[in-house]
Amino acid sequence: MYDGEWKDDLQHGRGIETWADLNRYQGDYAFGKKHGLGTYNWSDGSKYIGDWRDNKISGTGVYSWLDGRRYEGEWLDNNMQGIGTYFWNDGRQY
């Protein structure tokens, strides 16, 4: 289900999309793709807040896992790439 702005019959602008598995994205769209700033919540409790390009996590953002781990930094095409810090819930960081 999508609730938000449209342009030329495509998701464009701000919107919220929720899938049957309860995954949810709230943020910017450009011509039918997640693009800009947004938050994606997975049904397993994981969460990403940050930049998107052409439906992929790309730019700068924070990915958090339910067990307390998180990565803050740069991304490219859904992969951690560039400068960033990985944190564990016991205080370690890399």
C-alpha positions, 0 to 999 in steps of 0.5 A: 500500500502506498500513501503519498504524492504522485507525478505522471502515475509514479510515486514522486515526492513524499510518501509511505509504502507498507508491504504485506510482510510489514516492511515499511518505507517513509520518505522521498520518491523520484519517478517511482523509486526511493530517492532522497532521504528516507527511513526503512523499517524491516519486520525483523526490527532492523532499521535504516535512516538515510540517503537513497538513490534509485531504490538503493541505500546509497549516500550517508545513513545509519543502519540499526539491528534489533540486537543493538549493533549499528553502522553509521557511515557511507553506503553504495548500492546497498553495501557499506562502502567508504568511511563509517563506524560499526558499533556493537552493543558491548561498546566495541567499535570498528 
